Amino acid sequence: MRGLDREIADAERQARAGQADPAGLARLGQLYLRAGRPEDARGAFERARAALPPLVAGPDGELELTALWTEVNDGLTAAEAALERAARLAERAALVARLEAGGLEPALHDALVRLEVALGLPLHPEPRRCPACLGPLADDPAGGVRCARSGRGADLCRHTDARDLYACAGCGLVVRAWGERKGRFKPGEHEPPLGRVARPRCPFCQGPVASWPQHLLRCPRARPGEFPVCGRCRKRGVHEASVRCPRCDAEVATAPCLELPAPG
């Protein structure tokens, strides 16, 4: 790091003395990026671009892009991306501090998880709770989760008897599993989002499949009779598909067959 500091000091002296041309300023910007100083890097690249004509006359007299122009613009883009990431990291740190100090309200916890997904960092999962009443959840013997209220007397909730809710193990978001139910449930503050059904893949050619009847005839690696028979609809093809969390993309459930609507 001492060598990098020395290079930066030399380049800064040249820039202060007015001896740095656009190439020297671009080099200073790259040194700042290597040192983790994106704000300084942005300033150096902006100075380089201001002093650099974007077009010059080539050997044949035709105008062409200055050779350094692309490098300067790429460096400026990298500096701005680093600054944006630093701002997001600072926002995440503030939310984590609030979480550790006493918890976050659902909207802020959702923002924290989405920040961590975007940054590719370990997640702070949201507590599992019923989307309608925000109460505790119980594991459903049939798979997934349901509202833990008893359903007796006045202890009611719209999700007490739900049989298609799943809590994401990655981020804690509760989702409805089946995309086929889209027309049956209107989006609302008490309804969980739908899981994202991933397109199934062919076990022979490994390609994504939009329509099994068409793929059976066009698969480059297998004939129709070589495909397995679905245990649910009795048609050929691998109809089972992964249902992914729409927030963090972890698998929350498996759709047994995409050729028929989900039961219930």
N, C-alpha and C positions, 0 to 999 in steps of 0.2 A: 504493500500500500504506500510505502514511503516513496517508491519510484513513481507511482501514479501522482502522488501529491506534488512531487518535484516537476513532473511534466505539466501539471495544471498551473503551478506557480510560474513556470517559464512562459506558457501560452498566455496567461493573464497579463504578464509584464509586457509582452508584445502588443496585446490588445490595448492596454492603457497607453502605451507610447504611440499608438496609431500605426504600428508596423504590421498589424495582422490584416491580411487581405481576406476575401470571403473564404478561401480555402483554409486559412489559419483559424478563422472564427468557427468554421464547420468542425475542424479538428478539436477546438476547445469544447464545442458542444458535445462531441463524442466522448471526450475525456470526462466531462461532467456526468454524462449518462453512466459511464463505467463506475464513477464514484458515488452513484446514487443521489445525485443532485439535479433532479429533473427541472426545477424552476430556473436554476442557473443555465441549464442546457437550453431551455426554451428561449431565454434571452439571447444566448449566443447564436442560436440558429436564426432567430428573427433579425439580428443585426447582419448576419451573413446574407440572408435573403434580400434585405433592403439594399445591400451594396452590390447585388449580383443581378445583371440583366438576364431575364429569362431566355432571350433569343439573341443569337449572334450570327454573323454572316459566315457561312462555311467556305471551303476552298473554291467551290463553284459559284459563289455569290449568293446562293440560296440561304434563307434564314433557317436555322436549326436550333434545337434546344441546347442551352448551355450544359456542358457535361456535368457540372457540379450541382445544377438546379435540382435534379431528382434526389441526390444525396442529402441536400439541405432540407428538402421537403419531407423526406422519409425520417430524418432526424427530428424534425419538428413534430411530426406525427407521433414518434416514439416518446418524445418528452411529454407531450400532452396526454398520451395514454398512461404514462407513469404517474403524472400528476393526478389524473382521474382515479387511478387505483389507490394512490396514497389517500385521497379524500374519502374513498369508500372504506379503506382500512380504518381511518380515523372515526368514521361514522359507526362502523362495526364495533370498534373498541368502546365507544360511548354507550352503545346499546348493551354490550356484554357487561359493562360496569353497572348499568342500571339493573340488568337481570340478576346479577350476583348480589346487588344491594337489597333487592326486595321484590324482584319479579317485573315482568312487562305485561301490559295489556295486550289482548290478542292482536290488534292491528300492528303494534310495534314489534311483537314477537314474529309475526309474519314477515315484516320488513327485514328483521335480522336474518331469518332463515333464507330469504331470497337474496340478500346481500352475500351470505356465505356460499350459496349455490353459484352465484355469478362470479365470485372470487375463487372458487374451487377450494374452499377451506372447510375444515371439519364443522359439522352442524351442531347448533344448540337446539335440540328438538323441542317442539312445542308440547306442553302437556296434553295428553289425550283427553278430549272432552267432547260431549255431545254437541253437534253443530246447532241444535235448536235451543236447548236450555242451558248449555255450557256446563252441565253437570257431569258426574263421572260416567265412564263406560264400563260395560261388562263384556267379557268374551262370549261370543255366540257359539253354542255347541255345534251349530252347522257350519261354522267358519266365519271369520270376521268379528265385528263388534256390534253392539247395540246399546241404546241408552240404558243405564242401570236402574232407572225408576221401575217401580213394581207394576205400574199400570192399574193398580187397584185404587178405588175411591177417587180422591182428587189428585193422586200422584200420577198424573198423566203427562206424556210428551209425545210429539208426533213421531219420534223415532224409537219409542219403547218396543214396538213390534217389528222394526225394520230388520230385514234379513240380508241386505246387500251392502252394508256399510263396512268399510275396512279402514283401519288406522295404519298409516304409513310408518314402518319401523325406522325409516331414515329421518323423517322430520316431524312426525306426529300428526300430520294433516289427515283428517277423516274425509274419505271420498266415497261416492257411490261407484260400484265396480263396473257396471255394464253400460257401454255406450248405447246399446239398443234402447235404453230407457229414456233417451234424451227428450223425446216428445211427451213423456208422461209427467215430468217434473219441471216446473217453471223455476228458473234461477231466482234465488231470494236469499235474504240474510240468514234464514233458518235452514236452508238446503245446502248440503255439502257439494263441492264441485264433482264433476264426473271424472273418473279415472280415464287415462289415455290408453286406449287399446292399441298395442303395438301390432304392426302388420306381421302376420306369421311368415316364416321362412321355409322354403322347400328343403327337406332333409337330403335331397340328392344333388341339386345344383347350388344350394345355399342362397338363392335369390329371394327377395321379398315377393309375396304373392298377394295380388289384389283380388283375383278371382280364381278359385280352385278349378272350376269346370274348364276355364280357358287354359290354366297352367298345366293341367293333366295332359292336354293335347300338344302343348308347345314346349314342355320341359326338355332341355337338351341332354339330360343325363338319365332319364327314366321313361318307361312306357306307362300308360294309365293303369294297367294291371299290377304294376309293381308298388303302387302307393298303398299305404295301410287304409283300413276302413275306420272311420270315426265311430267311436262307441256311442255317440249321442244321436247323430242324424243318419248313421249307417251309409254315408256317402264316402267316396274315396278322398283322401287328402288329410293333412295334419291340421285340423281345425282349431286345436288348442292354441291360445295366444296369451301373452303376458299383458296384464293391466298395470300401467305405470302411474306413479304419482305425478300429477300435473305440475307440482312445485319443485320437487327434487329429482324426479325421474327414477326413484327406487321402485322395485316391483312391489305391488300391494296385494295382488291376487292373480288368479289365472282364469281366463274365460274358457270354459270347457269346449265351446263350439261357437264359431262366428257365423255358421250357416243358418242357425235357428236363434230366435230371441231368447234371452236369459229367462229362466223360470221365474214365476211369481209376478 
